[in-house]
Amino acid sequence: MAVNASTTVGAILRDYPELTDWFMDLGLCGCGHDSSMMWTLDRLAKEKAMDLAALLGEINNRTA
């Protein structure tokens, strides 16, 4: 799966469940139980005041 700014958190966790704890560490409490599962990475970065390029880079490094 190619991860990009329009990929949802839910899609990433579906394909890479090993990233669940890492996403929770980012502040996505209750992964699987809240609306943030449908957020795109672009929205996640904006909501959490994160650098989108850095977030994408980290996810791609973790899923390579």
Sequence and secondary structure as in RCSB ss.txt:
>XXXX:A:sequence
MAVNASTTVGAILRDYPELTDWFMDLGLCGCGHDSSMMWTLDRLAKEKAMDLAALLGEINNRTA
>XXXX:A:secstr
    TT BHHHHHHH GGGHHHHHHTT TTTTSSGGGG BHHHHHHHTT  HHHHHHHHHHHH 
